[in-house]
Amino acid sequence: MKPWVKLWTEILHDRKMHQLTDRQFRVCLNLFAMAGIVDDDGELMPFDDMAFQLRMDPADLLSDLHVLRKANIVDEQDGEWWLVHYEFRQPQPPSAKPAAVLVRVHKHRAKLKAERNALRNDGVTSVTTLQKSVTSVTTEIREEEKREEEMRATAEVDIAWAAAVKFFQDNISLISSSMLPDMLDVWSMLEVNDCAGWWNQAIAIAAARNKRNWAYVRTVLQNCLSEGHPPQSNGSGPKPRARRSAVTKIQLPDGSIQDVKQ
């Protein structure tokens, strides 16, 4: 169970959110909190439990859920409901996973127990022991600072990827689960090469040319990466296939054969 979930500021200007009624908007926010309680990549409670937790008439709730589904906020299969793209908008750093937290707690408790036993056995804390303790604390602080820095970096990458996904959906089309791995590979390559800004440029070009599909955007970005320049409105798109010329074989007076292009 999570004590809190992220509420993205983009909700202020998200058109699909503003098309909801006040009740549907409230239900939507409550479902965000419910997904945090369940804490299973966006899974929601069974329908009957949802209706009870939200104190709603089942018929009203079902009607609101279908509206949210049409807006691509929730989805359902075989009676199980979940939030769409929850795992990308509510990322959990590896160091915050329950197993990782449990390991850290056990290590900390074992260390405190060992220190208490050492002090009990020695009776008097020597200068060497104090020096070792100071060194240990300093090392621990540095490691904690490193972990926090890694978590901040992970959060920044997660936020950037979520923004990239949203920009594609707003300008090109909705994203299927089968498209995500390929899109993430291309986006990661842009990040590695310090040219993540090309993502939005390529999408803008595809939208302007009415080529609203991932295959076209991917080709634009791959061409730009191979050629080493950002997307350009007059280039970078898929190259047209070269037209093959028809060839006719003719026999010359001396009996030799020659190919003639039509």
C-alpha positions as CSV (number, residue, x, y, z in Angstrom):
1,M,0.0,0.0,0.0
2,K,1.3,3.5,-0.9
3,P,0.7,6.4,1.5
4,W,0.5,8.7,-1.5
5,V,0.4,8.8,-5.4
6,K,1.6,11.4,-7.9
7,L,-1.0,13.9,-9.2
8,W,0.5,15.4,-12.4
9,T,0.1,19.1,-12.9
10,E,-0.9,18.5,-16.6
11,I,-4.3,17.7,-15.3
12,L,-5.0,21.4,-15.4
13,H,-4.9,21.5,-19.2
14,D,-5.7,17.9,-20.1
15,R,-8.8,18.1,-22.5
16,K,-10.1,14.7,-21.6
17,M,-10.1,15.6,-17.9
18,H,-12.1,18.8,-18.6
19,Q,-14.7,16.9,-20.5
20,L,-15.6,14.9,-17.4
21,T,-18.5,16.0,-15.1
22,D,-17.7,17.0,-11.6
23,R,-18.7,13.6,-10.3
24,Q,-16.7,11.7,-12.9
25,F,-13.7,14.0,-12.1
26,R,-14.0,13.1,-8.4
27,V,-14.3,9.4,-9.2
28,C,-11.2,9.6,-11.4
29,L,-9.1,11.1,-8.6
30,N,-10.5,8.6,-6.1
31,L,-9.4,5.8,-8.5
32,F,-5.9,7.2,-8.5
33,A,-5.8,6.9,-4.7
34,M,-7.4,3.4,-4.9
35,A,-4.7,2.2,-7.3
36,G,-2.1,3.4,-4.7
37,I,-3.8,1.4,-2.0
38,V,-3.8,-1.7,-4.1
39,D,-0.3,-0.9,-5.3
40,D,-0.2,-3.4,-8.2
41,D,0.7,-1.4,-11.3
42,G,-2.6,0.3,-11.6
43,E,-4.9,-2.6,-10.7
44,L,-8.2,-1.4,-9.0
45,M,-10.3,-3.2,-6.5
46,P,-13.1,-5.6,-7.6
47,F,-16.1,-3.7,-8.8
48,D,-18.3,-4.4,-5.8
49,D,-15.5,-3.2,-3.5
50,M,-15.0,-0.1,-5.7
51,A,-18.6,0.8,-5.3
52,F,-18.5,0.3,-1.5
53,Q,-15.2,2.3,-1.1
54,L,-16.5,5.2,-3.2
55,R,-20.0,5.0,-1.5
56,M,-21.6,4.9,-5.0
57,D,-24.6,3.2,-6.5
58,P,-23.1,0.4,-8.7
59,A,-25.1,1.5,-11.8
60,D,-23.7,5.1,-11.4
61,L,-20.2,3.8,-10.9
62,L,-20.4,1.6,-13.9
63,S,-21.6,4.4,-16.1
64,D,-18.7,6.7,-14.9
65,L,-16.2,3.9,-15.5
66,H,-17.3,3.5,-19.1
67,V,-16.9,7.2,-19.7
68,L,-13.4,7.0,-18.2
69,R,-12.6,4.0,-20.4
70,K,-13.7,5.9,-23.5
71,A,-11.2,8.7,-22.4
72,N,-8.5,6.1,-22.1
73,I,-8.1,6.7,-18.3
74,V,-9.2,3.2,-17.3
75,D,-9.6,-0.1,-19.0
76,E,-11.3,-3.4,-18.2
77,Q,-11.1,-7.1,-19.1
78,D,-13.1,-10.0,-17.7
79,G,-14.5,-7.7,-15.0
80,E,-11.1,-6.5,-13.8
81,W,-10.5,-2.8,-14.0
82,W,-7.1,-0.9,-14.0
83,L,-5.7,2.5,-14.7
84,V,-4.1,3.0,-18.1
85,H,-0.3,3.8,-18.1
86,Y,-0.3,3.9,-14.3
87,E,3.1,2.2,-14.1
88,F,4.7,5.0,-16.2
89,R,3.1,7.8,-14.2
90,Q,3.7,6.3,-10.8
91,P,7.2,4.8,-11.1
92,Q,8.8,3.1,-8.1
93,P,12.6,3.3,-7.8
94,P,14.3,-0.1,-7.1
95,S,15.5,1.1,-3.7
96,A,11.9,1.7,-2.6
97,K,10.6,-1.8,-3.4
98,P,9.4,-3.7,-0.3
99,A,12.2,-6.3,-0.6
100,A,14.9,-3.6,-0.8
101,V,13.5,-1.8,2.2
102,L,13.3,-5.0,4.2
103,V,17.0,-5.8,3.4
104,R,18.1,-2.3,4.5
105,V,16.1,-2.6,7.8
106,H,17.7,-5.9,8.6
107,K,21.2,-4.6,7.9
108,H,20.6,-1.6,10.0
109,R,19.3,-3.7,13.0
110,A,22.2,-6.1,12.7
111,K,24.7,-3.3,12.8
112,L,23.1,-1.7,15.9
113,K,23.1,-5.1,17.6
114,A,26.7,-5.7,16.8
115,E,27.7,-2.2,18.1
116,R,25.8,-2.8,21.4
117,N,27.5,-6.1,21.9
118,A,30.9,-4.6,21.2
119,L,30.4,-1.9,23.7
120,R,29.0,-4.3,26.3
121,N,32.1,-6.6,25.9
122,D,34.7,-3.9,25.9
123,G,33.3,-1.9,28.7
124,V,35.2,1.2,27.6
125,T,35.1,2.7,24.1
126,S,38.6,3.1,22.9
127,V,39.8,5.9,20.6
128,T,40.2,3.4,17.8
129,T,36.6,2.3,18.2
130,L,35.5,5.9,18.1
131,Q,37.5,6.5,14.9
132,K,36.0,3.4,13.3
133,S,32.5,4.6,14.3
134,V,33.1,8.0,12.8
135,T,34.5,6.5,9.6
136,S,31.5,4.1,9.4
137,V,29.0,6.9,9.8
138,T,30.7,9.0,7.2
139,T,30.7,6.1,4.7
140,E,27.0,5.5,5.5
141,I,26.1,9.1,4.9
142,R,28.0,9.1,1.5
143,E,26.2,5.9,0.5
144,E,22.8,7.3,1.4
145,E,23.6,10.5,-0.6
146,K,24.5,8.4,-3.5
147,R,21.3,6.4,-3.3
148,E,19.3,9.6,-3.1
149,E,21.1,11.0,-6.2
150,E,20.3,7.8,-8.1
151,M,16.7,7.9,-7.1
152,R,16.4,11.6,-8.2
153,A,18.0,10.6,-11.6
154,T,15.6,7.7,-12.0
155,A,12.7,10.0,-11.2
156,E,13.8,12.5,-13.7
157,V,14.1,9.8,-16.4
158,D,10.7,8.5,-15.6
159,I,9.1,11.9,-15.8
160,A,10.8,12.6,-19.1
161,W,9.6,9.3,-20.6
162,A,6.1,9.9,-19.4
163,A,6.1,13.3,-21.0
164,A,7.4,11.8,-24.2
165,V,4.6,9.2,-24.3
166,K,2.0,11.8,-23.6
167,F,3.3,14.1,-26.4
168,F,3.1,11.2,-28.9
169,Q,-0.5,10.4,-27.8
170,D,-1.6,14.0,-28.0
171,N,-0.2,14.5,-31.5
172,I,-0.1,11.1,-33.2
173,S,-2.3,8.4,-31.7
174,L,-2.9,6.2,-28.7
175,I,-0.1,3.7,-27.9
176,S,-0.6,0.0,-27.8
177,S,1.3,-2.2,-25.3
178,S,3.1,-3.9,-28.3
179,M,4.5,-0.5,-29.4
180,L,6.0,0.6,-26.0
181,P,9.2,-1.5,-26.0
182,D,10.2,-0.3,-29.5
183,M,9.4,3.3,-28.6
184,L,11.4,3.1,-25.4
185,D,14.4,1.7,-27.2
186,V,14.4,4.6,-29.7
187,W,13.8,7.2,-26.9
188,S,16.6,5.7,-24.8
189,M,19.0,5.9,-27.8
190,L,18.1,9.6,-28.1
191,E,18.7,10.1,-24.3
192,V,22.1,8.4,-24.6
193,N,23.1,10.6,-27.5
194,D,21.9,13.7,-25.6
195,C,19.3,14.6,-28.2
196,A,16.0,13.8,-26.5
197,G,14.6,17.0,-27.9
198,W,14.5,15.4,-31.4
199,W,11.6,13.2,-30.2
200,N,9.1,16.1,-30.1
201,Q,10.5,17.6,-33.3
202,A,10.0,14.3,-35.2
203,I,6.4,13.9,-33.9
204,A,5.6,17.5,-34.9
205,I,6.9,16.8,-38.4
206,A,4.9,13.6,-38.7
207,A,1.8,15.4,-37.5
208,A,2.3,18.2,-40.0
209,R,2.6,15.7,-42.8
210,N,-0.4,13.8,-41.6
211,K,1.8,10.7,-41.1
212,R,0.2,9.8,-37.8
213,N,1.9,6.4,-37.0
214,W,4.8,5.2,-35.0
215,A,6.6,3.6,-38.0
216,Y,7.0,7.0,-39.7
217,V,8.2,8.8,-36.5
218,R,10.7,5.9,-35.8
219,T,12.1,6.2,-39.4
220,V,12.5,9.9,-39.0
221,L,14.4,9.5,-35.7
222,Q,16.6,6.6,-37.0
223,N,17.5,8.6,-40.1
224,C,18.5,11.6,-37.9
225,L,20.6,9.4,-35.6
226,S,22.5,7.8,-38.5
227,E,23.0,11.2,-40.2
228,G,23.8,13.1,-37.1
229,H,21.4,16.0,-37.4
230,P,18.0,16.9,-35.8
231,P,14.7,16.4,-37.7
232,Q,14.0,18.9,-40.5
233,S,10.7,19.6,-42.0
234,N,12.1,19.3,-45.5
235,G,13.9,16.0,-44.9
236,S,14.6,13.1,-42.4
237,G,11.5,11.2,-43.5
238,P,11.4,7.8,-45.0
239,K,13.3,7.8,-48.3
240,P,11.1,6.9,-51.4
241,R,12.1,3.7,-53.1
242,A,14.2,4.0,-56.2
243,R,12.2,3.2,-59.3
244,R,13.6,0.4,-61.2
245,S,14.1,0.9,-64.9
246,A,12.8,-1.7,-67.3
247,V,15.6,-3.5,-69.2
248,T,15.1,-5.0,-72.7
249,K,17.7,-7.3,-74.3
250,I,18.4,-6.7,-78.0
251,Q,20.6,-8.6,-80.4
252,L,23.1,-6.5,-82.4
253,P,24.0,-7.2,-86.1
254,D,27.2,-8.9,-85.0
255,G,25.2,-11.4,-82.9
256,S,26.0,-10.0,-79.5
257,I,23.4,-9.3,-76.8
258,Q,23.1,-5.8,-75.2
259,D,20.8,-4.6,-72.3
260,V,18.8,-1.4,-73.1
261,K,17.0,0.5,-70.3
262,Q,13.5,1.7,-71.1
